[in-house]
Amino acid sequence: MVYARIGRTTGHGIAGVLARHHPGGLLQGVVLMLLAANVLNLGADLGAMADAVTLLLPGPRWAYVVAFALGCTLM
């Protein structure tokens, strides 16, 4: 919610605001942390979906993770 208000007020996203007021290294660090958080969250979501499918269908969990990852990528 705070980032949305910053964007609405300044007309720029959080990365644009950071780039204007702070050194580039800080911006790169924040973007890398955001990337890591998103990748970990995506991995947890794929694992949870695979666990749900294994309750319904027999098969290896890793195959469902790969299938969901490919399906999401293709969409």
PDB file of N, CA, C, O and CB in Angstrom:
ATOM      1  N   MET A   1       0.822  -1.183   0.000  1.00  0.00           N
ATOM      2  CA  MET A   1       0.000   0.000   0.000  1.00  0.00           C
ATOM      3  C   MET A   1       0.873   1.256   0.000  1.00  0.00           C
ATOM      4  O   MET A   1       0.561   2.235  -0.678  1.00  0.00           O
ATOM      5  CB  MET A   1      -0.939  -0.007   1.203  1.00  0.00           C
ATOM      6  N   VAL A   2       1.961   1.221   0.760  1.00  0.00           N
ATOM      7  CA  VAL A   2       2.851   2.381   0.822  1.00  0.00           C
ATOM      8  C   VAL A   2       3.491   2.622  -0.540  1.00  0.00           C
ATOM      9  O   VAL A   2       3.603   3.766  -0.980  1.00  0.00           O
ATOM     10  CB  VAL A   2       3.939   2.180   1.901  1.00  0.00           C
ATOM     11  N   TYR A   3       3.914   1.541  -1.215  1.00  0.00           N
ATOM     12  CA  TYR A   3       4.540   1.697  -2.526  1.00  0.00           C
ATOM     13  C   TYR A   3       3.551   2.248  -3.542  1.00  0.00           C
ATOM     14  O   TYR A   3       3.928   3.036  -4.409  1.00  0.00           O
ATOM     15  CB  TYR A   3       5.102   0.360  -3.013  1.00  0.00           C
ATOM     16  N   ALA A   4       2.308   1.849  -3.446  1.00  0.00           N
ATOM     17  CA  ALA A   4       1.289   2.372  -4.361  1.00  0.00           C
ATOM     18  C   ALA A   4       1.102   3.865  -4.142  1.00  0.00           C
ATOM     19  O   ALA A   4       0.942   4.618  -5.103  1.00  0.00           O
ATOM     20  CB  ALA A   4      -0.053   1.633  -4.170  1.00  0.00           C
ATOM     21  N   ARG A   5       1.120   4.293  -2.910  1.00  0.00           N
ATOM     22  CA  ARG A   5       0.961   5.732  -2.623  1.00  0.00           C
ATOM     23  C   ARG A   5       2.171   6.522  -3.105  1.00  0.00           C
ATOM     24  O   ARG A   5       2.027   7.627  -3.628  1.00  0.00           O
ATOM     25  CB  ARG A   5       0.753   5.965  -1.112  1.00  0.00           C
ATOM     26  N   ILE A   6       3.363   5.957  -2.931  1.00  0.00           N
ATOM     27  CA  ILE A   6       4.574   6.615  -3.431  1.00  0.00           C
ATOM     28  C   ILE A   6       4.477   6.756  -4.947  1.00  0.00           C
ATOM     29  O   ILE A   6       4.760   7.822  -5.496  1.00  0.00           O
ATOM     30  CB  ILE A   6       5.855   5.815  -3.032  1.00  0.00           C
ATOM     31  N   GLY A   7       4.077   5.683  -5.620  1.00  0.00           N
ATOM     32  CA  GLY A   7       3.951   5.719  -7.074  1.00  0.00           C
ATOM     33  C   GLY A   7       2.914   6.717  -7.532  1.00  0.00           C
ATOM     34  O   GLY A   7       3.131   7.436  -8.508  1.00  0.00           O
ATOM     35  N   ARG A   8       1.797   6.771  -6.846  1.00  0.00           N
ATOM     36  CA  ARG A   8       0.735   7.706  -7.228  1.00  0.00           C
ATOM     37  C   ARG A   8       1.187   9.150  -7.014  1.00  0.00           C
ATOM     38  O   ARG A   8       0.870  10.023  -7.822  1.00  0.00           O
ATOM     39  CB  ARG A   8      -0.550   7.424  -6.421  1.00  0.00           C
ATOM     40  N   THR A   9       1.914   9.404  -5.949  1.00  0.00           N
ATOM     41  CA  THR A   9       2.345  10.762  -5.632  1.00  0.00           C
ATOM     42  C   THR A   9       3.467  11.237  -6.542  1.00  0.00           C
ATOM     43  O   THR A   9       3.436  12.364  -7.035  1.00  0.00           O
ATOM     44  CB  THR A   9       2.789  10.842  -4.192  1.00  0.00           C
ATOM     45  N   THR A  10       4.470  10.372  -6.768  1.00  0.00           N
ATOM     46  CA  THR A  10       5.651  10.779  -7.528  1.00  0.00           C
ATOM     47  C   THR A  10       5.532  10.504  -9.020  1.00  0.00           C
ATOM     48  O   THR A  10       6.216  11.137  -9.825  1.00  0.00           O
ATOM     49  CB  THR A  10       6.863  10.079  -6.991  1.00  0.00           C
ATOM     50  N   GLY A  11       4.676   9.570  -9.393  1.00  0.00           N
ATOM     51  CA  GLY A  11       4.592   9.177 -10.798  1.00  0.00           C
ATOM     52  C   GLY A  11       5.643   8.161 -11.197  1.00  0.00           C
ATOM     53  O   GLY A  11       5.776   7.827 -12.374  1.00  0.00           O
ATOM     54  N   HIS A  12       6.388   7.670 -10.224  1.00  0.00           N
ATOM     55  CA  HIS A  12       7.433   6.669 -10.468  1.00  0.00           C
ATOM     56  C   HIS A  12       7.260   5.521  -9.484  1.00  0.00           C
ATOM     57  O   HIS A  12       6.693   5.688  -8.404  1.00  0.00           O
ATOM     58  CB  HIS A  12       8.858   7.297 -10.339  1.00  0.00           C
ATOM     59  N   GLY A  13       7.761   4.349  -9.876  1.00  0.00           N
ATOM     60  CA  GLY A  13       7.746   3.208  -8.972  1.00  0.00           C
ATOM     61  C   GLY A  13       8.816   3.354  -7.903  1.00  0.00           C
ATOM     62  O   GLY A  13       9.569   4.327  -7.888  1.00  0.00           O
ATOM     63  N   ILE A  14       8.871   2.378  -7.015  1.00  0.00           N
ATOM     64  CA  ILE A  14       9.823   2.452  -5.905  1.00  0.00           C
ATOM     65  C   ILE A  14      11.259   2.430  -6.416  1.00  0.00           C
ATOM     66  O   ILE A  14      12.125   3.080  -5.831  1.00  0.00           O
ATOM     67  CB  ILE A  14       9.595   1.293  -4.924  1.00  0.00           C
ATOM     68  N   ALA A  15      11.529   1.699  -7.489  1.00  0.00           N
ATOM     69  CA  ALA A  15      12.884   1.673  -8.050  1.00  0.00           C
ATOM     70  C   ALA A  15      13.256   3.033  -8.612  1.00  0.00           C
ATOM     71  O   ALA A  15      14.391   3.479  -8.443  1.00  0.00           O
ATOM     72  CB  ALA A  15      12.999   0.599  -9.143  1.00  0.00           C
ATOM     73  N   GLY A  16      12.326   3.698  -9.275  1.00  0.00           N
ATOM     74  CA  GLY A  16      12.599   5.029  -9.807  1.00  0.00           C
ATOM     75  C   GLY A  16      12.871   6.050  -8.724  1.00  0.00           C
ATOM     76  O   GLY A  16      13.748   6.901  -8.871  1.00  0.00           O
ATOM     77  N   VAL A  17      12.123   5.969  -7.635  1.00  0.00           N
ATOM     78  CA  VAL A  17      12.331   6.890  -6.510  1.00  0.00           C
ATOM     79  C   VAL A  17      13.684   6.619  -5.856  1.00  0.00           C
ATOM     80  O   VAL A  17      14.412   7.557  -5.531  1.00  0.00           O
ATOM     81  CB  VAL A  17      11.189   6.753  -5.466  1.00  0.00           C
ATOM     82  N   LEU A  18      14.024   5.350  -5.663  1.00  0.00           N
ATOM     83  CA  LEU A  18      15.329   5.023  -5.085  1.00  0.00           C
ATOM     84  C   LEU A  18      16.461   5.499  -5.983  1.00  0.00           C
ATOM     85  O   LEU A  18      17.462   6.024  -5.496  1.00  0.00           O
ATOM     86  CB  LEU A  18      15.447   3.515  -4.849  1.00  0.00           C
ATOM     87  N   ALA A  19      16.307   5.319  -7.298  1.00  0.00           N
ATOM     88  CA  ALA A  19      17.353   5.721  -8.231  1.00  0.00           C
ATOM     89  C   ALA A  19      17.578   7.235  -8.204  1.00  0.00           C
ATOM     90  O   ALA A  19      18.704   7.697  -8.387  1.00  0.00           O
ATOM     91  CB  ALA A  19      16.996   5.270  -9.644  1.00  0.00           C
ATOM     92  N   ARG A  20      16.527   7.996  -7.981  1.00  0.00           N
ATOM     93  CA  ARG A  20      16.657   9.458  -7.951  1.00  0.00           C
ATOM     94  C   ARG A  20      17.322   9.968  -6.680  1.00  0.00           C
ATOM     95  O   ARG A  20      18.021  10.981  -6.716  1.00  0.00           O
ATOM     96  CB  ARG A  20      15.298  10.098  -8.093  1.00  0.00           C
ATOM     97  N   HIS A  21      17.118   9.288  -5.562  1.00  0.00           N
ATOM     98  CA  HIS A  21      17.546   9.836  -4.275  1.00  0.00           C
ATOM     99  C   HIS A  21      18.665   9.061  -3.578  1.00  0.00           C
ATOM    100  O   HIS A  21      19.174   9.514  -2.552  1.00  0.00           O
ATOM    101  CB  HIS A  21      16.379   9.903  -3.371  1.00  0.00           C
ATOM    102  N   HIS A  22      19.053   7.912  -4.108  1.00  0.00           N
ATOM    103  CA  HIS A  22      20.065   7.101  -3.431  1.00  0.00           C
ATOM    104  C   HIS A  22      21.067   6.574  -4.454  1.00  0.00           C
ATOM    105  O   HIS A  22      20.793   6.585  -5.654  1.00  0.00           O
ATOM    106  CB  HIS A  22      19.406   5.927  -2.655  1.00  0.00           C
ATOM    107  N   PRO A  23      22.234   6.109  -3.983  1.00  0.00           N
ATOM    108  CA  PRO A  23      23.245   5.583  -4.911  1.00  0.00           C
ATOM    109  C   PRO A  23      22.758   4.316  -5.638  1.00  0.00           C
ATOM    110  O   PRO A  23      21.886   3.597  -5.152  1.00  0.00           O
ATOM    111  CB  PRO A  23      24.544   5.277  -4.149  1.00  0.00           C
ATOM    112  N   GLY A  24      23.340   4.072  -6.799  1.00  0.00           N
ATOM    113  CA  GLY A  24      22.948   2.925  -7.617  1.00  0.00           C
ATOM    114  C   GLY A  24      23.148   1.587  -6.930  1.00  0.00           C
ATOM    115  O   GLY A  24      22.393   0.647  -7.177  1.00  0.00           O
ATOM    116  N   GLY A  25      24.158   1.486  -6.067  1.00  0.00           N
ATOM    117  CA  GLY A  25      24.401   0.235  -5.358  1.00  0.00           C
ATOM    118  C   GLY A  25      23.248  -0.153  -4.454  1.00  0.00           C
ATOM    119  O   GLY A  25      22.925  -1.334  -4.329  1.00  0.00           O
ATOM    120  N   LEU A  26      22.632   0.822  -3.828  1.00  0.00           N
ATOM    121  CA  LEU A  26      21.483   0.541  -2.971  1.00  0.00           C
ATOM    122  C   LEU A  26      20.315   0.030  -3.802  1.00  0.00           C
ATOM    123  O   LEU A  26      19.638  -0.923  -3.417  1.00  0.00           O
ATOM    124  CB  LEU A  26      21.069   1.797  -2.186  1.00  0.00           C
ATOM    125  N   LEU A  27      20.085   0.667  -4.940  1.00  0.00           N
ATOM    126  CA  LEU A  27      19.009   0.229  -5.827  1.00  0.00           C
ATOM    127  C   LEU A  27      19.241  -1.206  -6.293  1.00  0.00           C
ATOM    128  O   LEU A  27      18.315  -2.017  -6.292  1.00  0.00           O
ATOM    129  CB  LEU A  27      18.894   1.169  -7.037  1.00  0.00           C
ATOM    130  N   GLN A  28      20.466  -1.521  -6.688  1.00  0.00           N
ATOM    131  CA  GLN A  28      20.774  -2.884  -7.129  1.00  0.00           C
ATOM    132  C   GLN A  28      20.578  -3.884  -5.996  1.00  0.00           C
ATOM    133  O   GLN A  28      20.070  -4.983  -6.221  1.00  0.00           O
ATOM    134  CB  GLN A  28      22.212  -2.963  -7.656  1.00  0.00           C
ATOM    135  N   GLY A  29      20.972  -3.517  -4.792  1.00  0.00           N
ATOM    136  CA  GLY A  29      20.775  -4.407  -3.646  1.00  0.00           C
ATOM    137  C   GLY A  29      19.305  -4.674  -3.368  1.00  0.00           C
ATOM    138  O   GLY A  29      18.910  -5.809  -3.106  1.00  0.00           O
ATOM    139  N   VAL A  30      18.499  -3.620  -3.426  1.00  0.00           N
ATOM    140  CA  VAL A  30      17.062  -3.774  -3.179  1.00  0.00           C
ATOM    141  C   VAL A  30      16.427  -4.633  -4.262  1.00  0.00           C
ATOM    142  O   VAL A  30      15.596  -5.492  -3.966  1.00  0.00           O
ATOM    143  CB  VAL A  30      16.369  -2.399  -3.115  1.00  0.00           C
ATOM    144  N   VAL A  31      16.810  -4.409  -5.516  1.00  0.00           N
ATOM    145  CA  VAL A  31      16.258  -5.202  -6.620  1.00  0.00           C
ATOM    146  C   VAL A  31      16.674  -6.661  -6.491  1.00  0.00           C
ATOM    147  O   VAL A  31      15.861  -7.549  -6.746  1.00  0.00           O
ATOM    148  CB  VAL A  31      16.718  -4.637  -7.979  1.00  0.00           C
ATOM    149  N   LEU A  32      17.905  -6.932  -6.105  1.00  0.00           N
ATOM    150  CA  LEU A  32      18.354  -8.318  -5.919  1.00  0.00           C
ATOM    151  C   LEU A  32      17.607  -9.001  -4.776  1.00  0.00           C
ATOM    152  O   LEU A  32      17.254 -10.176  -4.880  1.00  0.00           O
ATOM    153  CB  LEU A  32      19.862  -8.357  -5.648  1.00  0.00           C
ATOM    154  N   MET A  33      17.363  -8.270  -3.684  1.00  0.00           N
ATOM    155  CA  MET A  33      16.590  -8.859  -2.585  1.00  0.00           C
ATOM    156  C   MET A  33      15.156  -9.136  -3.013  1.00  0.00           C
ATOM    157  O   MET A  33      14.582 -10.159  -2.640  1.00  0.00           O
ATOM    158  CB  MET A  33      16.603  -7.933  -1.362  1.00  0.00           C
ATOM    159  N   LEU A  34      14.580  -8.235  -3.789  1.00  0.00           N
ATOM    160  CA  LEU A  34      13.222  -8.445  -4.289  1.00  0.00           C
ATOM    161  C   LEU A  34      13.177  -9.643  -5.232  1.00  0.00           C
ATOM    162  O   LEU A  34      12.231 -10.430  -5.187  1.00  0.00           O
ATOM    163  CB  LEU A  34      12.710  -7.185  -5.006  1.00  0.00           C
ATOM    164  N   LEU A  35      14.184  -9.785  -6.079  1.00  0.00           N
ATOM    165  CA  LEU A  35      14.260 -10.939  -6.972  1.00  0.00           C
ATOM    166  C   LEU A  35      14.347 -12.236  -6.171  1.00  0.00           C
ATOM    167  O   LEU A  35      13.646 -13.201  -6.474  1.00  0.00           O
ATOM    168  CB  LEU A  35      15.469 -10.812  -7.913  1.00  0.00           C
ATOM    169  N   ALA A  36      15.198 -12.262  -5.158  1.00  0.00           N
ATOM    170  CA  ALA A  36      15.345 -13.469  -4.330  1.00  0.00           C
ATOM    171  C   ALA A  36      14.034 -13.798  -3.618  1.00  0.00           C
ATOM    172  O   ALA A  36      13.637 -14.962  -3.560  1.00  0.00           O
ATOM    173  CB  ALA A  36      16.479 -13.282  -3.295  1.00  0.00           C
ATOM    174  N   ALA A  37      13.369 -12.793  -3.083  1.00  0.00           N
ATOM    175  CA  ALA A  37      12.103 -13.037  -2.392  1.00  0.00           C
ATOM    176  C   ALA A  37      11.047 -13.583  -3.349  1.00  0.00           C
ATOM    177  O   ALA A  37      10.291 -14.485  -2.988  1.00  0.00           O
ATOM    178  CB  ALA A  37      11.599 -11.749  -1.736  1.00  0.00           C
ATOM    179  N   ASN A  38      10.989 -13.047  -4.560  1.00  0.00           N
ATOM    180  CA  ASN A  38       9.999 -13.514  -5.536  1.00  0.00           C
ATOM    181  C   ASN A  38      10.299 -14.931  -5.995  1.00  0.00           C
ATOM    182  O   ASN A  38       9.375 -15.728  -6.161  1.00  0.00           O
ATOM    183  CB  ASN A  38       9.955 -12.576  -6.741  1.00  0.00           C
ATOM    184  N   VAL A  39      11.569 -15.266  -6.206  1.00  0.00           N
ATOM    185  CA  VAL A  39      11.930 -16.621  -6.637  1.00  0.00           C
ATOM    186  C   VAL A  39      11.594 -17.632  -5.548  1.00  0.00           C
ATOM    187  O   VAL A  39      11.047 -18.697  -5.835  1.00  0.00           O
ATOM    188  CB  VAL A  39      13.432 -16.698  -6.993  1.00  0.00           C
ATOM    189  N   LEU A  40      11.921 -17.302  -4.293  1.00  0.00           N
ATOM    190  CA  LEU A  40      11.602 -18.213  -3.191  1.00  0.00           C
ATOM    191  C   LEU A  40      10.096 -18.374  -3.031  1.00  0.00           C
ATOM    192  O   LEU A  40       9.616 -19.479  -2.777  1.00  0.00           O
ATOM    193  CB  LEU A  40      12.217 -17.706  -1.883  1.00  0.00           C
ATOM    194  N   ASN A  41       9.356 -17.300  -3.173  1.00  0.00           N
ATOM    195  CA  ASN A  41       7.904 -17.361  -3.053  1.00  0.00           C
ATOM    196  C   ASN A  41       7.301 -18.193  -4.183  1.00  0.00           C
ATOM    197  O   ASN A  41       6.382 -18.980  -3.957  1.00  0.00           O
ATOM    198  CB  ASN A  41       7.306 -15.948  -3.056  1.00  0.00           C
ATOM    199  N   LEU A  42       7.811 -18.020  -5.383  1.00  0.00           N
ATOM    200  CA  LEU A  42       7.330 -18.809  -6.509  1.00  0.00           C
ATOM    201  C   LEU A  42       7.628 -20.287  -6.299  1.00  0.00           C
ATOM    202  O   LEU A  42       6.781 -21.135  -6.580  1.00  0.00           O
ATOM    203  CB  LEU A  42       7.963 -18.322  -7.813  1.00  0.00           C
ATOM    204  N   GLY A  43       8.819 -20.602  -5.809  1.00  0.00           N
ATOM    205  CA  GLY A  43       9.161 -21.997  -5.539  1.00  0.00           C
ATOM    206  C   GLY A  43       8.255 -22.618  -4.483  1.00  0.00           C
ATOM    207  O   GLY A  43       7.849 -23.773  -4.612  1.00  0.00           O
ATOM    208  N   ALA A  44       7.940 -21.863  -3.451  1.00  0.00           N
ATOM    209  CA  ALA A  44       7.038 -22.368  -2.411  1.00  0.00           C
ATOM    210  C   ALA A  44       5.640 -22.593  -2.972  1.00  0.00           C
ATOM    211  O   ALA A  44       4.984 -23.580  -2.639  1.00  0.00           O
ATOM    212  CB  ALA A  44       6.980 -21.390  -1.222  1.00  0.00           C
ATOM    213  N   ASP A  45       5.184 -21.679  -3.822  1.00  0.00           N
ATOM    214  CA  ASP A  45       3.852 -21.831  -4.427  1.00  0.00           C
ATOM    215  C   ASP A  45       3.798 -23.058  -5.339  1.00  0.00           C
ATOM    216  O   ASP A  45       2.825 -23.810  -5.312  1.00  0.00           O
ATOM    217  CB  ASP A  45       3.477 -20.564  -5.225  1.00  0.00           C
ATOM    218  N   LEU A  46       4.833 -23.257  -6.139  1.00  0.00           N
ATOM    219  CA  LEU A  46       4.867 -24.434  -7.023  1.00  0.00           C
ATOM    220  C   LEU A  46       4.886 -25.721  -6.202  1.00  0.00           C
ATOM    221  O   LEU A  46       4.219 -26.694  -6.553  1.00  0.00           O
ATOM    222  CB  LEU A  46       6.104 -24.382  -7.958  1.00  0.00           C
ATOM    223  N   GLY A  47       5.644 -25.725  -5.115  1.00  0.00           N
ATOM    224  CA  GLY A  47       5.684 -26.896  -4.250  1.00  0.00           C
ATOM    225  C   GLY A  47       4.335 -27.177  -3.596  1.00  0.00           C
ATOM    226  O   GLY A  47       3.933 -28.334  -3.469  1.00  0.00           O
ATOM    227  N   ALA A  48       3.640 -26.128  -3.183  1.00  0.00           N
ATOM    228  CA  ALA A  48       2.322 -26.309  -2.569  1.00  0.00           C
ATOM    229  C   ALA A  48       1.315 -26.847  -3.577  1.00  0.00           C
ATOM    230  O   ALA A  48       0.499 -27.705  -3.242  1.00  0.00           O
ATOM    231  CB  ALA A  48       1.820 -24.986  -1.983  1.00  0.00           C
ATOM    232  N   MET A  49       1.370 -26.348  -4.810  1.00  0.00           N
ATOM    233  CA  MET A  49       0.451 -26.860  -5.834  1.00  0.00           C
ATOM    234  C   MET A  49       0.753 -28.323  -6.141  1.00  0.00           C
ATOM    235  O   MET A  49      -0.159 -29.128  -6.334  1.00  0.00           O
ATOM    236  CB  MET A  49       0.546 -26.016  -7.123  1.00  0.00           C
ATOM    237  N   ALA A  50       2.044 -28.659  -6.184  1.00  0.00           N
ATOM    238  CA  ALA A  50       2.418 -30.059  -6.438  1.00  0.00           C
ATOM    239  C   ALA A  50       1.955 -30.951  -5.289  1.00  0.00           C
ATOM    240  O   ALA A  50       1.490 -32.065  -5.529  1.00  0.00           O
ATOM    241  CB  ALA A  50       3.949 -30.190  -6.631  1.00  0.00           C
ATOM    242  N   ASP A  51       2.071 -30.489  -4.062  1.00  0.00           N
ATOM    243  CA  ASP A  51       1.592 -31.267  -2.909  1.00  0.00           C
ATOM    244  C   ASP A  51       0.086 -31.496  -2.990  1.00  0.00           C
ATOM    245  O   ASP A  51      -0.404 -32.578  -2.666  1.00  0.00           O
ATOM    246  CB  ASP A  51       1.943 -30.550  -1.590  1.00  0.00           C
ATOM    247  N   ALA A  52      -0.639 -30.476  -3.422  1.00  0.00           N
ATOM    248  CA  ALA A  52      -2.090 -30.627  -3.546  1.00  0.00           C
ATOM    249  C   ALA A  52      -2.440 -31.663  -4.600  1.00  0.00           C
ATOM    250  O   ALA A  52      -3.375 -32.442  -4.416  1.00  0.00           O
ATOM    251  CB  ALA A  52      -2.742 -29.288  -3.892  1.00  0.00           C
ATOM    252  N   VAL A  53      -1.703 -31.680  -5.695  1.00  0.00           N
ATOM    253  CA  VAL A  53      -1.988 -32.662  -6.760  1.00  0.00           C
ATOM    254  C   VAL A  53      -1.643 -34.067  -6.298  1.00  0.00           C
ATOM    255  O   VAL A  53      -2.346 -35.019  -6.639  1.00  0.00           O
ATOM    256  CB  VAL A  53      -1.200 -32.324  -8.047  1.00  0.00           C
ATOM    257  N   THR A  54      -0.558 -34.214  -5.517  1.00  0.00           N
ATOM    258  CA  THR A  54      -0.185 -35.564  -5.058  1.00  0.00           C
ATOM    259  C   THR A  54      -1.231 -36.147  -4.117  1.00  0.00           C
ATOM    260  O   THR A  54      -1.292 -37.363  -3.939  1.00  0.00           O
ATOM    261  CB  THR A  54       1.177 -35.530  -4.356  1.00  0.00           C
ATOM    262  N   LEU A  55      -2.052 -35.295  -3.514  1.00  0.00           N
ATOM    263  CA  LEU A  55      -3.150 -35.820  -2.698  1.00  0.00           C
ATOM    264  C   LEU A  55      -4.235 -36.459  -3.565  1.00  0.00           C
ATOM    265  O   LEU A  55      -4.968 -37.338  -3.112  1.00  0.00           O
ATOM    266  CB  LEU A  55      -3.755 -34.702  -1.843  1.00  0.00           C
ATOM    267  N   LEU A  56      -4.328 -36.007  -4.809  1.00  0.00           N
ATOM    268  CA  LEU A  56      -5.367 -36.498  -5.715  1.00  0.00           C
ATOM    269  C   LEU A  56      -4.879 -37.545  -6.704  1.00  0.00           C
ATOM    270  O   LEU A  56      -5.612 -38.475  -7.041  1.00  0.00           O
ATOM    271  CB  LEU A  56      -5.952 -35.354  -6.468  1.00  0.00           C
ATOM    272  N   LEU A  57      -3.640 -37.396  -7.173  1.00  0.00           N
ATOM    273  CA  LEU A  57      -3.109 -38.274  -8.215  1.00  0.00           C
ATOM    274  C   LEU A  57      -1.793 -38.895  -7.769  1.00  0.00           C
ATOM    275  O   LEU A  57      -0.999 -38.251  -7.083  1.00  0.00           O
ATOM    276  CB  LEU A  57      -2.914 -37.500  -9.529  1.00  0.00           C
ATOM    277  N   PRO A  58      -1.562 -40.140  -8.157  1.00  0.00           N
ATOM    278  CA  PRO A  58      -0.258 -40.726  -7.845  1.00  0.00           C
ATOM    279  C   PRO A  58       0.800 -40.154  -8.786  1.00  0.00           C
ATOM    280  O   PRO A  58       0.485 -39.733  -9.899  1.00  0.00           O
ATOM    281  CB  PRO A  58      -0.307 -42.274  -7.954  1.00  0.00           C
ATOM    282  N   GLY A  59       2.020 -40.141  -8.348  1.00  0.00           N
ATOM    283  CA  GLY A  59       3.116 -39.665  -9.188  1.00  0.00           C
ATOM    284  C   GLY A  59       4.145 -38.925  -8.362  1.00  0.00           C
ATOM    285  O   GLY A  59       3.899 -38.556  -7.214  1.00  0.00           O
ATOM    286  N   PRO A  60       5.306 -38.716  -8.970  1.00  0.00           N
ATOM    287  CA  PRO A  60       6.374 -38.019  -8.236  1.00  0.00           C
ATOM    288  C   PRO A  60       6.075 -36.524  -8.115  1.00  0.00           C
ATOM    289  O   PRO A  60       5.587 -35.891  -9.051  1.00  0.00           O
ATOM    290  CB  PRO A  60       7.732 -38.229  -8.936  1.00  0.00           C
ATOM    291  N   ARG A  61       6.376 -35.991  -6.961  1.00  0.00           N
ATOM    292  CA  ARG A  61       6.113 -34.575  -6.673  1.00  0.00           C
ATOM    293  C   ARG A  61       6.895 -33.666  -7.612  1.00  0.00           C
ATOM    294  O   ARG A  61       6.367 -32.659  -8.084  1.00  0.00           O
ATOM    295  CB  ARG A  61       6.468 -34.250  -5.218  1.00  0.00           C
ATOM    296  N   TRP A  62       8.158 -34.016  -7.887  1.00  0.00           N
ATOM    297  CA  TRP A  62       8.997 -33.161  -8.720  1.00  0.00           C
ATOM    298  C   TRP A  62       8.420 -33.014 -10.127  1.00  0.00           C
ATOM    299  O   TRP A  62       8.579 -31.967 -10.755  1.00  0.00           O
ATOM    300  CB  TRP A  62      10.413 -33.723  -8.791  1.00  0.00           C
ATOM    301  N   ALA A  63       7.757 -34.049 -10.620  1.00  0.00           N
ATOM    302  CA  ALA A  63       7.165 -33.970 -11.959  1.00  0.00           C
ATOM    303  C   ALA A  63       6.025 -32.951 -11.989  1.00  0.00           C
ATOM    304  O   ALA A  63       5.846 -32.245 -12.981  1.00  0.00           O
ATOM    305  CB  ALA A  63       6.652 -35.355 -12.404  1.00  0.00           C
ATOM    306  N   TYR A  64       5.269 -32.879 -10.919  1.00  0.00           N
ATOM    307  CA  TYR A  64       4.189 -31.902 -10.844  1.00  0.00           C
ATOM    308  C   TYR A  64       4.746 -30.480 -10.722  1.00  0.00           C
ATOM    309  O   TYR A  64       4.193 -29.540 -11.293  1.00  0.00           O
ATOM    310  CB  TYR A  64       3.266 -32.216  -9.655  1.00  0.00           C
ATOM    311  N   VAL A  65       5.836 -30.332  -9.979  1.00  0.00           N
ATOM    312  CA  VAL A  65       6.469 -29.015  -9.868  1.00  0.00           C
ATOM    313  C   VAL A  65       6.927 -28.545 -11.244  1.00  0.00           C
ATOM    314  O   VAL A  65       6.689 -27.401 -11.630  1.00  0.00           O
ATOM    315  CB  VAL A  65       7.667 -29.059  -8.883  1.00  0.00           C
ATOM    316  N   VAL A  66       7.585 -29.436 -11.976  1.00  0.00           N
ATOM    317  CA  VAL A  66       8.063 -29.094 -13.317  1.00  0.00           C
ATOM    318  C   VAL A  66       6.884 -28.789 -14.239  1.00  0.00           C
ATOM    319  O   VAL A  66       6.940 -27.840 -15.021  1.00  0.00           O
ATOM    320  CB  VAL A  66       8.918 -30.241 -13.900  1.00  0.00           C
ATOM    321  N   ALA A  67       5.829 -29.577 -14.158  1.00  0.00           N
ATOM    322  CA  ALA A  67       4.662 -29.356 -15.009  1.00  0.00           C
ATOM    323  C   ALA A  67       4.011 -28.005 -14.712  1.00  0.00           C
ATOM    324  O   ALA A  67       3.643 -27.282 -15.638  1.00  0.00           O
ATOM    325  CB  ALA A  67       3.642 -30.487 -14.818  1.00  0.00           C
ATOM    326  N   PHE A  68       3.867 -27.660 -13.436  1.00  0.00           N
ATOM    327  CA  PHE A  68       3.293 -26.366 -13.088  1.00  0.00           C
ATOM    328  C   PHE A  68       4.200 -25.221 -13.524  1.00  0.00           C
ATOM    329  O   PHE A  68       3.717 -24.192 -13.996  1.00  0.00           O
ATOM    330  CB  PHE A  68       3.036 -26.289 -11.588  1.00  0.00           C
ATOM    331  N   ALA A  69       5.512 -25.392 -13.367  1.00  0.00           N
ATOM    332  CA  ALA A  69       6.451 -24.358 -13.783  1.00  0.00           C
ATOM    333  C   ALA A  69       6.375 -24.136 -15.295  1.00  0.00           C
ATOM    334  O   ALA A  69       6.345 -22.996 -15.756  1.00  0.00           O
ATOM    335  CB  ALA A  69       7.883 -24.736 -13.369  1.00  0.00           C
ATOM    336  N   LEU A  70       6.344 -25.210 -16.051  1.00  0.00           N
ATOM    337  CA  LEU A  70       6.229 -25.073 -17.504  1.00  0.00           C
ATOM    338  C   LEU A  70       4.894 -24.457 -17.901  1.00  0.00           C
ATOM    339  O   LEU A  70       4.833 -23.602 -18.783  1.00  0.00           O
ATOM    340  CB  LEU A  70       6.396 -26.431 -18.181  1.00  0.00           C
ATOM    341  N   GLY A  71       3.835 -24.895 -17.248  1.00  0.00           N
ATOM    342  CA  GLY A  71       2.518 -24.343 -17.544  1.00  0.00           C
ATOM    343  C   GLY A  71       2.452 -22.848 -17.267  1.00  0.00           C
ATOM    344  O   GLY A  71       1.911 -22.089 -18.071  1.00  0.00           O
ATOM    345  N   CYS A  72       2.999 -22.425 -16.136  1.00  0.00           N
ATOM    346  CA  CYS A  72       3.003 -21.000 -15.811  1.00  0.00           C
ATOM    347  C   CYS A  72       3.874 -20.205 -16.782  1.00  0.00           C
ATOM    348  O   CYS A  72       3.533 -19.086 -17.165  1.00  0.00           O
ATOM    349  CB  CYS A  72       3.491 -20.787 -14.380  1.00  0.00           C
ATOM    350  N   THR A  73       4.989 -20.790 -17.170  1.00  0.00           N
ATOM    351  CA  THR A  73       5.887 -20.114 -18.116  1.00  0.00           C
ATOM    352  C   THR A  73       5.215 -19.956 -19.472  1.00  0.00           C
ATOM    353  O   THR A  73       5.332 -18.907 -20.106  1.00  0.00           O
ATOM    354  CB  THR A  73       7.207 -20.895 -18.267  1.00  0.00           C
ATOM    355  N   LEU A  74       4.518 -20.981 -19.915  1.00  0.00           N
ATOM    356  CA  LEU A  74       3.866 -20.911 -21.217  1.00  0.00           C
ATOM    357  C   LEU A  74       2.682 -19.944 -21.221  1.00  0.00           C
ATOM    358  O   LEU A  74       2.363 -19.347 -22.249  1.00  0.00           O
ATOM    359  CB  LEU A  74       3.401 -22.291 -21.635  1.00  0.00           C
ATOM    360  N   MET A  75       2.041 -19.796 -20.075  1.00  0.00           N
ATOM    361  CA  MET A  75       0.908 -18.855 -20.005  1.00  0.00           C
ATOM    362  C   MET A  75       1.405 -17.444 -20.079  1.00  0.00           C
ATOM    363  O   MET A  75       0.610 -16.506 -20.036  1.00  0.00           O
ATOM    364  CB  MET A  75       0.094 -19.056 -18.721  1.00  0.00           C
TER     365      MET A  75
END
